[in-house]
Every structure is written in C-alpha cells, then in structure tokens.
Amino acid sequence: MMDIIIRPVVSEKAEALSKLKKYTFICHLKATKPQIKKAIEEMFGVKVSKVNTMIYRGKIKRRGIFVGKRPNFKKAIVTLKEGTIDFAKVTEKFAQAVKTK
C-alpha cells in the first residue's frame, strides 16, 4: 500500500482542508480511486467516503542552456466518513517506510 500513497501534502491549504475531514496525498500516477481508498483505510484505520484525484503535469524548467522537466504527479483529496488522521503519525509512518527501502 505504501507504493500507492507516496507522501502527504503539508501546506496551508491542506491544513485548512483537514478541518473539514479532507486530507491531501501525493499518489502514484497509475493509482485508481478504489486503490487509493483501500490504501488509506488500511494504513490509517479510517472510513473514506470520497476520493477526488487530479494529475499535475510537470513544468519545463531552464537553467541557462540546460532544459529539464519536473515529474508529473497525481494528487488525491480524501474525504473521511468517520475518524481523523494525525499528521504527526503520518510523517512518522512515511519516514519509517523510506528508511526501510
């Protein structure tokens, strides 16, 4: 399940959404809404009511004569039926997962 959910998004907007029981995560590009829902429910032990996803295309960036591209990514906004997710525990889980890889 850690392959589907890459990391949580921690920003001012994501923090404001968390008060409405909506949590934001960066996901694998090929992950589907049912896969994301199942992964969140298994990882955090909560009930998910809705998953909204959006794909962001990577920007073209330039440094002098060198041209590069940022990677594409998928962002998922997960709405919970019941329960909450504590971001302190979330960052610990993802930090442990990165150490084990």
C-alpha positions in Angstrom: 0.0 0.0 0.0 3.0 2.3 0.5 3.5 2.1 -3.3 0.2 3.8 -3.9 0.4 6.6 -1.4 3.8 8.4 -1.8 3.6 11.2 0.8 1.1 13.6 2.4 0.9 17.2 1.3 1.6 19.6 4.1 0.7 23.1 3.2 -1.6 25.9 4.4 -4.4 24.9 2.1 -4.1 21.2 3.0 -4.2 22.2 6.7 -7.4 24.2 6.2 -9.0 21.2 4.4 -8.1 18.9 7.3 -10.6 20.8 9.5 -13.3 19.6 7.0 -12.1 16.0 7.3 -10.4 16.3 3.9 -6.7 15.1 3.6 -4.4 15.5 0.7 -1.8 13.0 -0.5 0.6 12.6 -3.5 -0.2 9.2 -5.1 1.3 7.0 -7.8 0.3 8.2 -11.3 -1.5 4.9 -12.2 -3.3 4.5 -8.9 -7.1 4.4 -9.2 -9.6 5.9 -6.8 -10.6 2.5 -5.3 -7.0 1.6 -4.8 -6.3 5.0 -3.0 -9.4 4.5 -0.9 -8.4 1.0 0.2 -4.8 2.1 0.9 -5.9 5.0 3.1 -8.4 2.8 5.0 -5.8 0.1 5.6 -2.9 2.5 6.6 -4.8 4.7 9.0 -7.8 2.7 10.1 -10.4 5.2 9.0 -13.5 5.1 6.8 -13.3 7.0 3.5 -16.4 8.5 1.9 -15.0 10.1 -1.3 -11.7 10.4 -3.2 -11.0 13.2 -5.7 -7.9 13.0 -7.9 -6.1 15.3 -10.2 -3.0 14.9 -12.3 -0.4 17.7 -12.4 1.8 17.9 -15.5 5.5 18.7 -14.7 6.7 22.1 -15.7 9.6 22.8 -18.1 12.4 24.4 -16.1 15.5 26.0 -17.5 18.9 26.9 -16.0 21.0 28.7 -18.6 21.3 26.5 -21.7 20.1 23.4 -19.8 16.5 22.5 -20.1 14.8 20.0 -17.8 11.3 18.9 -16.7 9.8 18.3 -13.3 8.0 15.0 -13.0 4.2 14.5 -13.3 2.3 13.6 -10.2 -1.2 12.7 -9.0 -2.8 14.4 -6.0 -5.7 12.9 -4.1 -8.0 14.7 -1.8 -9.6 12.1 0.5 -12.8 12.9 2.5 -13.4 10.8 5.6 -16.8 9.5 6.9 -15.5 9.0 10.4 -12.2 9.3 12.2 -9.3 11.6 11.7 -5.7 11.3 10.6 -3.0 12.8 12.8 -0.2 14.2 10.6 2.5 13.6 13.2 1.8 9.9 12.9 1.6 10.1 9.1 5.0 11.7 8.8 6.4 9.0 11.1 4.9 6.2 9.0 6.3 7.6 5.8 9.7 8.3 7.3 9.9 4.7 8.5 8.9 3.4 5.1 11.6 5.5 3.4 14.2 4.1 5.8 13.3 0.5 5.1 13.5 0.9 1.3 
